[in-house]
Amino acid sequence: MGLFSKIKEGLKKTRDSVIGKIDSMLKSFTKIDEELFEELEELLVMGDVGVATAQDICEKVKVKVKEKGTTDPEEIRGLLEEVVCEMLTGGQEFNLNTKPSVILVIGVNGVGKTTTIGKMANRFKNDGKKVLLAAADTFRAAAIDQLQIWADRSGCDIIKQNEGSDPAAVVYDAISAAKARNTDIIIADTAGRLHNKKHLMDELAKINRIIDRELPDADKEILLVLDATTGQNAVSQVEHFKEATGITGIVLTKLDGTAKGGIILAIKNTLDVPVKFIGVGEQIDDLQPFEPEEFSKALFDFS
């Protein structure tokens, strides 16, 4: 299955539920009027896009209708696809040009954080990069064991210590190893507790200080892994983590298992945090770099 086909298949539930309803609604109108836009906004809100973003989308579509002199309601779908693509574009590129570069991965338990790191490592390795994993989520023994399995599966090195070790010490060891082994990318798994934000902030601040001291010029990404099936709850997670850690991007997993793919728009539009990767299946290669154009096309493609 090609890349586009995978994304299209992964967005099936969202497309059938949200875009399918919009499609039917547009077919029921004979002219473009305020009532059409009210119904469009309502359907977007129901599709987990969020009220503010739904309003923004409708306003932008109205501008395009006026600019292009559109009169056929069914042509709104094409304009909607354009608006969605424009809204999602910007910031999705990775900034990992130094050797080594560092990716810190955060996220609450249960979102598929460790699995995502494994898939990410596999992807970068297949792109010819030398990847080192750092098991810095030391509060959960299972996280260390899980990461070891993914290191074995993807053929990447791993640095780990015992459960309960200082996460910053694991990252320090990983940086030392990366320098010695000519590593391209360090991917660090970090603890994802939200219930004690101060502790999380302190821990990540300590890890960041180690990185800044040992690799002062290194490119660094802080990625938050989110489960798409949680819908609007994902937005509040982004708000909390953004406040605590200054994230540079999102990895949205389990898009294939939900009709709530519209959440991606709410996150980018209201919080201005770009999506870097999307997960559209269970397989090791089902984590895909986010391409706004491909995503928008797949979302609206019923062929």
TANORUR-V403438 format. One record per backbone hydrogen bond with DSSP energy under -0.5 kcal/mol. NH is the residue of the N-H (numbers start at 0). CO is the residue of the C=O. Records with the same first field share a line. If there is no record, write none. Layout:
# TANORUR-V403438
NH: CO  CO
This chain:
# TANORUR-V403438
5: 1
6: 2
7: 3
8: 4
9: 5
10: 6
11: 8
13: 257
14: 10
15: 11
16: 12
17: 13
18: 13
19: 14
20: 16
21: 17
22: 18
23: 19
24: 20
25: 21
26: 22
27: 23  24
28: 25
32: 30
36: 32
37: 33
38: 34
39: 35
40: 36
41: 37
42: 38
43: 39
44: 40
45: 41
46: 42
47: 44
48: 43
53: 49
54: 50
55: 51
56: 52
57: 53
58: 54
59: 55
60: 56
61: 57
62: 58
63: 59
64: 60
65: 61
66: 62
67: 63
68: 64
69: 64
72: 70
74: 71
75: 72
76: 73
78: 74
79: 75
80: 76
81: 77
82: 78
83: 79
84: 80
85: 81
86: 82
87: 83
88: 84
95: 93
99: 183
100: 183
101: 218
102: 185
103: 101  220
104: 102  187
105: 103  222
110: 107
115: 111
116: 112
117: 113
118: 114
119: 115
120: 116
121: 117
122: 118
123: 119
124: 120
125: 121
126: 122
127: 124
128: 123
130: 128
131: 184
132: 156
133: 186
134: 132  158
135: 133  188
137: 135
139: 136
142: 139
143: 139
144: 140
145: 141
146: 142
147: 143
148: 144
149: 145
150: 146
151: 147
152: 148
153: 149
154: 150
155: 150
156: 130
158: 132
163: 137
164: 161
166: 164
168: 165
169: 165
170: 166
171: 167
172: 168
173: 169
174: 170
175: 171
176: 172
177: 173
178: 174
179: 175
180: 176
181: 178
182: 177
183: 129
184: 129
185: 100
186: 131  184
187: 102  185
188: 133  186
189: 104  187
190: 135
199: 195
200: 196
201: 197
202: 198
203: 199
204: 200
205: 201
206: 202
207: 203
208: 204
209: 205
210: 206
211: 207
212: 208
213: 209
214: 210
217: 214
220: 101
222: 103  220
223: 248
224: 105  222
225: 250
227: 225  252
229: 226
230: 227
232: 229
233: 230
234: 230  231
235: 231
236: 232
237: 233
238: 234
239: 235
240: 236
241: 237
242: 238
243: 239
244: 240
245: 240  241
247: 221
248: 221
249: 273
250: 223
251: 249  276
252: 225  250
254: 278
255: 278
256: 253
257: 254
261: 46
262: 259
263: 260
264: 261
265: 261
266: 262
267: 263
268: 264
269: 265
270: 265  266
271: 267
272: 266
273: 271
275: 249
276: 249
277: 287
278: 251
279: 277  285
285: 282
287: 277  285
289: 275
291: 289
294: 290
295: 291
296: 292
297: 293
298: 294
299: 295
300: 296
301: 299
